[in-house]
């Protein structure tokens, strides 16, 4: 597909933000696409679940906004990150945005659960400098309990990325009583360690900061009474990843 054809593509954009040290290296322009097939119990952004809550936006309009930040982003050693929701629910638009950013000389990142990884074409991956791969759980039953989905596509996508030599940062959300079982953590760590292009693992402690969004949408927050992990639990889980030879944050 040519650049003019890419420019004509439109997608459902929920929002955008500029962040540092959260969504990839350096300062990032982060585009949050609308829509997600999963319903993670700990999701902090239920407002991104449905495309109808997003704004239909063509690539050229969005890029006009991005271009106002590109010089600053380059100086700050950052780039552009496509997130969601689940960005691979809109693979053509995600690809167009990543290709445009790569053509502009920006570092690019894709933040995904990998559950729709089969939708990512080779051109999309060729335009991606880094994948932030959220592995929700390592045990299939726990994964289904957490997300309502199937673990296998995420594992398959991770293997494909490694085979294509695409760098990865693995993300794992630690939820007491839900994802913290030693066997579940070790399954994630074992898989991450088997992927040759994993650069780091980020163990993200669960929090309840998104509870107000659920209330505003008239939804029940499933983990309203679940506490954040304490320091001892965080260290135990990070230690399980380190024991597999992984760099952990």
Backbone torsions as a table, in degrees:
resi	resn	phi	psi	omega
1	UNK	NA	132.3	-177.7
2	UNK	-77.2	165.0	178.8
3	UNK	-59.4	-42.2	177.0
4	UNK	-60.4	-38.0	177.5
5	UNK	-66.4	-39.5	177.4
6	UNK	-61.8	-41.6	-177.3
7	UNK	-61.1	-28.3	-177.2
8	UNK	-80.7	-11.7	-178.2
9	UNK	-71.3	140.4	177.9
10	UNK	-122.2	156.2	179.2
11	UNK	-145.2	171.6	177.7
12	UNK	-91.6	104.7	-177.4
13	UNK	-101.4	119.8	179.2
14	UNK	-74.9	-47.8	-177.2
15	UNK	-172.4	177.5	173.5
16	UNK	-144.1	160.7	-177.7
17	UNK	-156.0	164.4	172.5
18	UNK	-116.7	123.8	-176.5
19	UNK	-134.7	162.0	179.3
20	UNK	-128.8	128.0	173.1
21	UNK	73.1	16.4	-176.8
22	UNK	-120.2	-44.1	-171.5
23	UNK	-112.9	36.7	-176.8
24	UNK	124.1	177.6	-175.9
25	UNK	-69.6	143.6	175.0
26	UNK	70.1	-161.9	178.6
27	UNK	-85.6	128.9	-172.8
28	UNK	-117.8	142.0	163.4
29	UNK	-90.8	115.9	-173.3
30	UNK	-110.1	123.5	176.9
31	UNK	-104.6	120.6	179.7
32	UNK	-99.0	112.8	178.8
33	UNK	-86.9	148.4	-178.5
34	UNK	-83.1	149.8	175.7
35	UNK	101.8	136.1	176.7
36	UNK	-155.8	133.9	179.2
37	UNK	-82.2	-13.9	-178.3
38	UNK	-95.7	160.7	174.6
39	UNK	-132.5	70.0	-177.3
40	UNK	-62.6	134.4	-177.1
41	UNK	-61.5	-28.2	-177.5
42	UNK	-99.8	8.1	-176.5
43	UNK	-53.0	132.0	179.8
44	UNK	-97.3	-1.8	-176.5
45	UNK	-133.3	63.2	-180.0
46	UNK	-64.7	-16.2	177.7
47	UNK	-70.3	-10.8	178.9
48	UNK	-96.5	-2.0	-172.8
49	UNK	-63.2	-38.0	-171.8
50	UNK	-113.7	134.9	-178.5
51	UNK	-62.2	-29.9	-176.3
52	UNK	-65.8	-15.3	175.5
53	UNK	-86.4	-2.8	-179.1
54	UNK	-100.3	165.9	-178.7
55	UNK	-100.2	125.9	176.4
56	UNK	-66.7	120.5	-172.9
57	UNK	-137.8	133.5	176.2
58	UNK	-86.4	158.5	-173.9
59	UNK	-60.4	-39.5	-176.9
60	UNK	-64.0	-40.9	178.1
61	UNK	-64.2	-44.9	179.4
62	UNK	-64.6	-41.0	-177.1
63	UNK	-66.8	-28.0	175.1
64	UNK	-59.4	-37.9	177.0
65	UNK	-71.0	-48.5	-178.4
66	UNK	-57.2	-42.4	-174.3
67	UNK	-62.4	-22.4	176.6
68	UNK	-70.9	-12.1	-177.2
69	UNK	-114.8	-7.8	-169.9
70	UNK	-62.4	-39.9	-179.9
71	UNK	-63.3	-45.1	178.7
72	UNK	-61.8	-42.6	-178.8
73	UNK	-62.5	-43.8	179.5
74	UNK	-62.1	-45.7	179.9
75	UNK	-60.5	-36.5	-177.6
76	UNK	-85.4	7.5	176.5
77	UNK	67.6	30.8	-176.2
78	UNK	-111.7	-143.4	-177.8
79	UNK	176.4	-154.6	-178.8
80	UNK	-117.0	136.0	177.8
81	UNK	-120.9	131.9	174.4
82	UNK	-102.1	120.4	-175.2
83	UNK	-130.6	-162.3	-179.4
84	UNK	-161.8	-151.1	17.2
85	UNK	43.5	-156.5	174.9
86	UNK	-121.1	106.2	-174.0
87	UNK	-62.2	-26.0	-178.5
88	UNK	-78.2	0.5	168.0
89	UNK	-71.7	-19.6	176.2
90	UNK	-124.9	65.8	-171.1
91	UNK	-63.3	-35.8	-178.2
92	UNK	-66.9	-42.2	-179.8
93	UNK	-71.6	-40.7	177.2
94	UNK	-60.1	-43.2	178.5
95	UNK	-62.2	-46.2	-179.0
96	UNK	-59.3	-41.2	-178.9
97	UNK	-68.5	-42.6	179.5
98	UNK	-66.6	-41.3	178.3
99	UNK	-63.1	-43.3	179.9
100	UNK	-62.5	-42.1	179.1
101	UNK	-65.8	-41.2	178.2
102	UNK	-64.3	-40.1	177.7
103	UNK	-62.9	-28.2	178.6
104	UNK	-84.5	2.8	177.8
105	UNK	81.4	19.2	-178.6
106	UNK	-93.9	146.1	167.0
107	UNK	-66.1	137.9	-176.6
108	UNK	-123.0	145.2	177.8
109	UNK	-137.2	146.1	176.9
110	UNK	-118.8	120.3	179.3
111	UNK	-101.2	111.5	-171.3
112	UNK	-147.4	154.3	172.1
113	UNK	-80.9	-14.4	-178.1
114	UNK	78.5	-4.0	-175.8
115	UNK	-67.2	-23.1	175.4
116	UNK	-111.6	28.1	-176.2
117	UNK	-58.9	-27.7	179.4
118	UNK	-64.8	-17.8	180.0
119	UNK	-82.6	-12.5	-178.7
120	UNK	-80.5	111.8	179.3
121	UNK	-76.4	169.2	-178.5
122	UNK	-61.8	-37.0	-179.1
123	UNK	-66.1	-37.6	176.9
124	UNK	-61.0	-46.4	-178.5
125	UNK	-69.0	-33.8	177.4
126	UNK	-63.9	-26.6	-179.3
127	UNK	-92.3	5.5	-175.6
128	UNK	-108.3	119.8	179.8
129	UNK	-79.2	-28.0	-173.0
130	UNK	-155.5	139.0	171.7
131	UNK	-111.9	125.9	171.2
132	UNK	-91.8	99.7	-172.5
133	UNK	-98.7	113.8	179.4
134	UNK	-86.2	107.6	175.1
135	UNK	-98.2	105.0	-170.3
136	UNK	-68.5	-35.7	179.4
137	UNK	-163.1	159.7	-179.9
138	UNK	-100.1	-15.5	179.7
139	UNK	-99.8	128.4	-176.1
140	UNK	-56.9	-40.3	-179.1
141	UNK	-68.0	-41.5	177.9
142	UNK	-65.7	-40.1	178.5
143	UNK	-58.7	-44.4	179.9
144	UNK	-66.2	-38.5	178.4
145	UNK	-64.3	-39.7	-177.1
146	UNK	-73.4	-41.1	-168.0
147	UNK	-115.1	-23.3	-171.3
148	UNK	82.8	3.6	-176.1
149	UNK	-118.1	-169.1	-174.5
150	UNK	-108.5	133.7	-178.3
151	UNK	-71.9	-33.1	-170.3
152	UNK	-53.3	-43.8	-179.6
153	UNK	-60.9	-35.1	178.4
154	UNK	-65.1	-45.1	179.0
155	UNK	-64.3	-40.7	179.2
156	UNK	-63.8	-41.7	179.9
157	UNK	-64.3	-41.7	177.8
158	UNK	-59.2	-43.1	178.2
159	UNK	-64.2	-39.2	179.0
160	UNK	-64.1	-41.4	178.6
161	UNK	-61.7	-44.1	179.6
162	UNK	-62.6	-41.3	179.7
163	UNK	-64.0	-29.7	179.7
164	UNK	-91.8	3.5	177.7
165	UNK	64.2	35.4	177.3
166	UNK	-90.7	122.6	178.5
167	UNK	-61.0	146.0	180.0
168	UNK	-133.1	144.9	161.7
169	UNK	-113.5	123.3	178.4
170	UNK	-88.8	134.1	176.4
171	UNK	-116.6	136.4	180.0
172	UNK	-137.1	121.2	179.8
173	UNK	-89.0	122.8	-177.7
174	UNK	-94.6	113.5	-179.0
175	UNK	-120.1	115.8	178.4
176	UNK	-55.7	132.7	178.2
177	UNK	78.3	-0.4	-178.1
178	UNK	-127.2	-54.8	-178.2
179	UNK	-115.7	5.8	-170.1
180	UNK	-91.8	-1.0	-179.6
181	UNK	-59.0	133.5	-177.5
182	UNK	-53.0	-39.8	-179.1
183	UNK	-67.1	-37.3	179.2
184	UNK	-66.7	-45.5	178.7
185	UNK	-61.8	-43.5	-177.6
186	UNK	-65.2	-32.4	177.9
187	UNK	-65.3	-40.0	176.3
188	UNK	-65.6	-45.5	-178.5
189	UNK	-62.7	-41.1	-179.7
190	UNK	-63.4	-42.8	179.1
191	UNK	-66.7	-44.7	179.9
192	UNK	-59.2	-41.5	-178.7
193	UNK	-67.7	-21.3	-179.4
194	UNK	-82.7	-8.6	-176.7
195	UNK	-98.9	116.7	-169.8
196	UNK	-67.7	-18.0	-175.2
197	UNK	-105.1	10.7	176.6
198	UNK	-72.4	120.8	-179.0
199	UNK	-93.0	-29.8	-178.2
200	UNK	-163.8	162.4	173.4
201	UNK	-122.3	131.7	176.8
202	UNK	-109.4	114.8	174.4
203	UNK	-90.9	112.2	-173.9
204	UNK	-101.3	116.3	179.9
205	UNK	-70.5	132.2	176.1
206	UNK	-56.9	143.4	172.2
207	UNK	-143.2	170.0	-176.2
208	UNK	-112.5	26.5	-174.5
209	UNK	-69.9	-16.7	179.8
210	UNK	-90.3	3.6	-175.1
211	UNK	-58.4	-35.5	-178.8
212	UNK	-65.5	-31.0	177.9
213	UNK	-64.8	-40.8	177.6
214	UNK	-61.1	-44.8	-179.9
215	UNK	-60.6	-42.6	-179.2
216	UNK	-64.6	-30.3	179.7
217	UNK	-90.9	-0.2	-178.7
218	UNK	73.1	27.4	-178.9
219	UNK	-109.5	153.2	174.8
220	UNK	-87.8	130.2	176.2
221	UNK	-83.0	113.2	-171.6
222	UNK	-61.6	-26.9	-174.5
223	UNK	-111.7	33.7	-176.3
224	UNK	-60.1	-26.5	-177.8
225	UNK	-105.5	5.3	-179.9
226	UNK	-84.4	127.0	-179.4
227	UNK	-79.7	157.2	171.7
228	UNK	-65.3	157.0	177.7
229	UNK	-68.5	143.5	177.3
230	UNK	-83.4	174.9	-174.8
231	UNK	-61.7	-37.1	-178.5
232	UNK	-66.1	-42.2	179.2
233	UNK	-67.0	-42.3	177.2
234	UNK	-57.7	-45.0	-178.2
235	UNK	-67.0	-39.0	178.3
236	UNK	-61.2	-45.0	-177.6
237	UNK	-69.0	-44.2	176.9
238	UNK	-60.6	-36.1	178.0
239	UNK	-64.1	-35.5	178.1
240	UNK	-63.3	-37.5	177.2
241	UNK	-71.4	-41.2	178.8
242	UNK	-61.5	-36.9	-179.4
243	UNK	-62.1	-19.3	177.0
244	UNK	-92.7	8.4	177.3
245	UNK	83.0	16.4	-176.4
246	UNK	-94.6	148.4	172.9
247	UNK	-82.3	126.4	-169.8
248	UNK	-122.7	138.8	174.9
249	UNK	-122.8	NA	NA
